[in-house]
Amino acid sequence: MTKTDGPRVLPGPASTIQLTYTQQECWFESGEDEPVIWNVSADLFDHERDEIVEHIGAFEFFRADPFETRDLFGVLDGHDGDVGLIAETILDVSSGQFHDDLDDFTEPIYPAMLILNSAKLVKKWRGFGVGAALVGRAINRLSAGCRGAACYPAPLDGPDEDRETAVASLRKTWQQLGFEHYRDGVFLLNLGTVTLGEALPGLIKRVDALPQPDVDDWRYGAED
């Protein structure tokens, strides 16, 4: 008889995952020529020892507002990652404003768009649904004043022959949060609806229900 493997076990207890939000800016700059950039770090945090035990992921978001940043397209296009491609898709380059048809996908009464520029998880944490839950939580935290969120589901690296499979997998991941295809591979999430709020609790509950180490066992193992 062939022995079958059981379900994968989370590398650490989900209840110890902590998100830390950081933003940098030069104190002497007015801020009107740069979008707000948020870096979000996901880590396992031991509250008893008050310290980070293990880094598990990182996410970068841009808050893009054409009324706050002059030449928004030029500024975004000058950054690495997918943010330039997303900017080219959602912005009218000639006017610097969002395309009119963006109103059909996002809430037009708000001025800004939240752009997910990159999402990285440590390899052993992939495949559990943790990434979607963490990104959803971060979007929920950073979404104030934003009409929608945008992303370009594509792998940051890897062999070309695996790219199509990876893109399909990433699209499925972001669709769990309510992202819909807009055009040219860019996906949008309407933050003026309850879509994210309804999807997020289920994603978090699904991760929490996975087999995972006991918190005390994990803590003593971390100490060793």
C-alpha positions as CSV (number, residue, x, y, z in Angstrom):
1,M,0.0,0.0,0.0
2,T,1.3,3.4,-1.0
3,K,1.5,6.0,1.8
4,T,-0.2,9.2,1.0
5,D,0.9,12.5,2.3
6,G,-1.5,14.5,4.5
7,P,-2.3,18.2,4.1
8,R,0.6,20.6,4.2
9,V,1.2,22.2,7.5
10,L,1.7,26.0,7.8
11,P,5.4,26.8,8.6
12,G,4.2,28.8,11.6
13,P,1.0,29.7,13.5
14,A,-1.2,32.1,11.6
15,S,-2.2,34.0,14.7
16,T,1.4,35.2,15.1
17,I,1.5,36.9,11.7
18,Q,2.0,40.7,12.0
19,L,1.8,43.3,9.3
20,T,4.1,46.4,9.7
21,Y,3.5,49.4,7.5
22,T,6.3,51.9,6.7
23,Q,6.5,55.0,4.5
24,Q,9.5,57.2,3.8
25,E,9.8,60.7,2.5
26,C,12.4,63.5,2.6
27,W,11.5,66.1,5.2
28,F,12.4,69.0,2.9
29,E,10.2,67.8,0.0
30,S,6.7,69.2,-0.6
31,G,5.4,65.7,-1.4
32,E,3.4,66.9,-4.5
33,D,5.9,65.4,-7.0
34,E,5.9,61.9,-5.5
35,P,3.1,59.4,-4.8
36,V,2.8,57.9,-1.4
37,I,4.6,54.6,-1.3
38,W,3.8,52.0,1.4
39,N,6.0,49.0,2.2
40,V,4.3,46.3,4.1
41,S,6.3,43.6,5.9
42,A,4.6,40.3,7.0
43,D,6.4,38.6,9.9
44,L,5.9,36.0,12.6
45,F,5.9,38.0,15.8
46,D,6.5,36.6,19.3
47,H,4.5,38.9,21.6
48,E,6.0,37.4,24.8
49,R,9.5,38.3,23.7
50,D,8.3,41.4,21.8
51,E,10.3,40.5,18.7
52,I,10.1,39.4,15.1
53,V,11.0,35.7,14.7
54,E,10.7,35.2,11.0
55,H,10.1,37.3,7.9
56,I,7.5,35.7,5.6
57,G,6.6,38.3,2.9
58,A,6.7,41.9,1.6
59,F,4.3,44.0,-0.4
60,E,4.7,47.4,-2.0
61,F,1.8,49.8,-2.7
62,F,1.6,53.1,-4.4
63,R,-1.2,55.6,-3.6
64,A,-1.7,57.4,-7.0
65,D,-3.6,60.7,-7.0
66,P,-3.4,62.9,-10.1
67,F,-4.5,65.9,-8.0
68,E,-1.6,65.4,-5.6
69,T,1.3,64.4,-7.9
70,R,2.3,66.5,-10.9
71,D,3.0,64.3,-14.0
72,L,1.7,61.3,-12.2
73,F,2.3,59.0,-15.2
74,G,5.9,60.1,-15.6
75,V,6.6,59.7,-11.9
76,L,5.1,56.2,-11.8
77,D,6.7,55.1,-15.0
78,G,10.1,56.0,-13.6
79,H,9.8,53.4,-10.9
80,D,10.8,49.7,-11.2
81,G,8.2,46.9,-11.2
82,D,4.8,46.8,-12.8
83,V,3.7,50.2,-11.6
84,G,4.7,51.9,-14.9
85,L,2.7,49.4,-16.9
86,I,-0.3,49.8,-14.7
87,A,0.0,53.6,-14.9
88,E,0.1,53.4,-18.7
89,T,-3.2,51.4,-18.6
90,I,-5.3,53.4,-16.1
91,L,-4.1,56.9,-17.0
92,D,-4.7,59.1,-20.0
93,V,-1.1,60.1,-20.7
94,S,-2.1,63.3,-22.5
95,S,-4.2,64.6,-19.6
96,G,-2.6,62.9,-16.6
97,Q,-6.1,61.9,-15.4
98,F,-7.6,58.5,-15.1
99,H,-9.4,57.1,-18.1
100,D,-13.1,57.8,-18.1
101,D,-14.1,54.2,-18.3
102,L,-12.4,53.6,-15.0
103,D,-15.7,54.8,-13.5
104,D,-17.2,51.5,-14.6
105,F,-14.7,49.6,-12.5
106,T,-14.1,51.8,-9.5
107,E,-15.8,54.4,-7.3
108,P,-15.4,57.8,-9.0
109,I,-16.2,59.9,-5.9
110,Y,-12.7,59.1,-4.5
111,P,-9.6,60.7,-6.1
112,A,-6.9,58.1,-5.7
113,M,-6.0,54.6,-6.8
114,L,-4.1,52.1,-4.7
115,I,-1.6,50.2,-6.9
116,L,-0.1,46.9,-5.8
117,N,3.4,47.1,-7.3
118,S,4.9,43.9,-5.9
119,A,3.9,41.0,-3.6
120,K,6.5,38.5,-2.4
121,L,6.1,35.5,-0.1
122,V,8.9,33.3,1.2
123,K,8.7,30.1,-0.8
124,K,7.7,27.8,2.0
125,W,4.7,30.0,2.7
126,R,3.3,29.9,-0.8
127,G,0.3,27.8,-1.9
128,F,-1.7,28.2,1.3
129,G,-3.7,31.2,0.4
130,V,-1.8,33.3,2.9
131,G,-0.7,35.9,0.2
132,A,-4.2,36.7,-0.8
133,A,-5.4,37.1,2.8
134,L,-2.4,39.4,3.7
135,V,-2.8,41.5,0.6
136,G,-6.5,41.9,1.2
137,R,-5.8,42.9,4.8
138,A,-3.3,45.5,3.6
139,I,-5.6,46.9,1.0
140,N,-8.3,47.2,3.6
141,R,-5.9,49.2,5.8
142,L,-4.6,51.5,3.1
143,S,-7.8,52.1,1.1
144,A,-9.0,55.3,2.7
145,G,-9.7,57.9,0.0
146,C,-9.1,55.4,-2.8
147,R,-11.6,54.6,-5.6
148,G,-10.0,51.2,-6.3
149,A,-7.0,49.0,-6.2
150,A,-5.0,47.9,-9.3
151,C,-2.5,45.1,-9.9
152,Y,-0.8,43.4,-12.8
153,P,-0.8,39.6,-12.1
154,A,2.6,38.5,-13.4
155,P,5.5,36.7,-11.8
156,L,8.6,38.8,-10.9
157,D,10.9,36.0,-12.0
158,G,11.1,32.4,-13.2
159,P,11.5,30.5,-16.5
160,D,9.5,31.8,-19.5
161,E,7.9,28.4,-20.0
162,D,6.3,28.6,-16.6
163,R,5.0,32.2,-17.0
164,E,1.6,31.4,-18.5
165,T,0.8,29.0,-15.6
166,A,2.1,31.5,-13.0
167,V,0.0,34.3,-14.5
168,A,-3.1,32.1,-14.5
169,S,-2.5,31.2,-10.8
170,L,-1.9,34.8,-9.8
171,R,-5.1,36.0,-11.6
172,K,-7.1,33.4,-9.7
173,T,-5.5,34.6,-6.4
174,W,-6.4,38.2,-6.9
175,Q,-9.9,37.3,-8.2
176,Q,-10.6,35.8,-4.8
177,L,-10.4,39.3,-3.4
178,G,-12.8,40.7,-6.1
179,F,-10.3,41.9,-8.7
180,E,-11.7,42.0,-12.2
181,H,-9.8,42.3,-15.5
182,Y,-9.8,45.8,-16.8
183,R,-7.6,45.8,-19.9
184,D,-4.1,44.7,-21.1
185,G,-3.6,42.3,-18.1
186,V,-4.4,44.9,-15.5
187,F,-6.9,43.9,-12.8
188,L,-9.0,46.3,-10.7
189,L,-10.8,46.1,-7.4
190,N,-13.7,48.5,-6.7
191,L,-13.2,49.8,-3.2
192,G,-16.6,51.5,-3.3
193,T,-18.4,48.2,-2.9
194,V,-18.5,45.6,-0.1
195,T,-16.7,43.0,-2.3
196,L,-13.4,43.1,-0.4
197,G,-15.2,43.2,3.0
198,E,-17.2,40.1,2.1
199,A,-14.3,38.1,0.7
200,L,-11.6,38.9,3.3
201,P,-13.1,37.1,6.4
202,G,-13.5,33.9,4.4
203,L,-9.9,34.0,3.2
204,I,-8.6,34.6,6.7
205,K,-10.8,31.9,8.2
206,R,-9.5,29.4,5.5
207,V,-5.9,30.1,6.5
208,D,-6.6,29.9,10.2
209,A,-8.3,26.5,9.7
210,L,-5.2,24.9,8.1
211,P,-3.0,22.5,10.0
212,Q,-0.4,24.6,11.8
213,P,2.0,24.5,14.8
214,D,0.7,25.2,18.3
215,V,1.7,28.7,19.4
216,D,3.5,27.5,22.5
217,D,5.3,24.7,20.7
218,W,6.3,27.1,18.0
219,R,7.5,29.7,20.6
220,Y,9.7,27.2,22.5
221,G,11.0,25.9,19.2
222,A,11.9,29.4,18.1
223,E,13.7,29.9,21.4
224,D,15.8,26.7,20.9
